[in-house]
Amino acid sequence: MPQPKFARESVTVMTEMVLPNDTNTLGNLMGGRLLYYMDIAAAIAAQKHSNRIVVTASVDNVSFAEAVRLGNIVTLKAQVTRSFSSSMEVFIEVWAEDIPAGVRVSTNSAFYTFVAVDQTGRPIEVPGVIPETDEEKDRFASALRRRQLRLVLAGRMKPEDATELRAFLQVG
C-alpha cells in the first residue's frame, strides 16, 4: 500500500473570471460551466493525492445557492477528505467575488469521487489520508457514511450492508 499522505497535501485552489461566453442569457455563470470548473479542481486534488491518472466516479448533490454574475471571480478550493482502496472523496467549496464591490459569497459545495487508474485504465491502490484539523477529521469520519450512501443509491451495496450509514440513521 502506498504511504499515507496528509489531507493538506492535496489542497488545490483554482480561480476563474466569468466571461460573456460562460454565461446564460441572464448574465449568470452557466451551471454546466461551474460543474466543469469543479470537476477540474477536484481532479487535480485527487491527482496530487494519488500521483495517478484519475477518473470521475460520482458527483454528489450540487445546489446553486447564489448566482455567479458576469465579471465575478470564481474561486474553488478542493481537498481529498478520505481515500478507500482505489477511490478518493474530494470536497470542493466555491465562492464568487465581485471585486469592485468588495463582496464575496459562498455559492456551493459538493463531494466528488475519483478513482485512480493505471495506464491501461484499471483501478489502482491509492494512499490513505491523514487528517489534521478538526474540519478534516470531521469530513474524514463522515466520508464512510457518504460512500455507503453513494453505493446504496447506485445499487452496488445492499442497504442492510451499509453498517455505518445504518448506525448514523439509527435504522434497525
N, C-alpha and C positions, 0 to 999 in steps of 0.2 A: 504494500500500500504506500502511496506517495506520502511524504512528510506533511503533517498538517500545517496550515497557514493561518495567520491572523486575519480576521474579517477585514480589518482596515487596509490590508494589502490589496484588496480588490476594489477599493473606492474609485469610482470614475465620475468625473464631473464634466458635463458637456453643455455648451452654450450655443444657442442659435438665435438669429434675428428673424422675426416673422416678416417676410417679404410679400408683395402682392400675389405672386404665383402660389403662395402657401395658404391663401385664404379663400373662404367661400364668398358668396355674393353679399353677405352682411359685414364683411371685413374682419371676420374671425378666423383664426387658425383652424384648418380642417382637422377633424378628429383623426382621420387616417394618417395625416402627416405627423400629428403628435404621437400616434402609436408607432410610426416608423422611427421617430427620434428615440422613443422609449426602448424599442427593440435594439437599436444600435448601442445605446448607453449600457443596457443590461447585458448584451452580448460581450461588450468589451470587459465589463466587470467579471463575467464568467470566464472569459479567456485569461484574464490576469490571474484568477484564482487557479485555474486548471492547467494553464500553459498548453492548451489544446485547442483544436477547432471545436466550436460549439454550434449546436442547432437548437432553435426554439422548440420546446416541447409543449408548453402551455402558457397562457396568459390568464390571470385571474380577472375578476370583475374590475373594469375600469369605468369610473364615473367622472364626468366632466363637471366639476363644481363651479368653476369660473371660466368665463370666456377669455381667450387669449387673443388680443387685438393686433391688427396690422401695426408694425413698428415696435411691438413689445419684444423684449429679450426673454427667451425661454431658457431656464437653467434646469438641468436634470442631474440628479445625483443617484447613482446606482451602487449597490454593495451586495455581495454574496452574504446571505444570512445563515445558510446551512447547506451542507452537501450530503449526499447519500452515496450509493455505490458509484454511479456514473452521472448522476444528476445534481444540479445546484439550483437552489432557490435564490432569486435575486430580488431585492426590494428597491423600487425606484420611486423617488419623490420628484415632483415637478413644480416649479414656480414660474410665474410670469411677472415681468418687471417693466413698468413704464418709467424709464429713467428720467425724462424731463419732469414728470410729475412727482418723482420720488416715491412711487407706490410699488410695493412688491407683495404679491398674493400667492398662496398655495393653490394650485389648480387641481392637482390629483396625485394619486399614488397607486401603485399596483405591485403585485408579485408576479414575476415571470419565472418559468422553469426552463433550464437549459440542460442538454445532455452533451457531454464531451465525447467526441468520436475520434477514432484514429484515421489514417489516410484512406482507408477503404470504407469509412462511414460506419464502422462498428463501434458501439459504446465502449468506453474505456474508463478505468477507475480514476477517480479524482481525489485530491487531498481533502482531509477533514478540515473543518472550520474551527478556529479558536476565537470565541467571542470575548471581548474585554470589558466594554462599557455595559452599564445596566440595560440600555436600549438594545445593544447587540445580544446580550444574554436573554432578554425577553423574546426577541424575534427568533433566536436560535431555539429556545424552549418550545415556542408555539409552532415552529415550522413542521414538526412531525404531524400535528393535527391538520394543518393546511394540506400537507402532502396526502394524508389519508383521505381527506375530503375530495381532493382532485381525483384520486384513484377510484373512489366510490362513484363519483359523478361520471367518470369516463368508462365505468363498467369493468375496470381492471382489478377491483377489490370488492369483496362482499361486505356489506355494511357491518355484519356481525364480526368480521375480522379487523375492523378499524378500532382497535382497542383504545388507543389514545383519544381518538375522536369521541368514542362512546363514553369514556370516563369523563371527558370535558363536558359533554352534553348530559351526563348522568342518565344515560339510557340503559335500561335493563338488558 
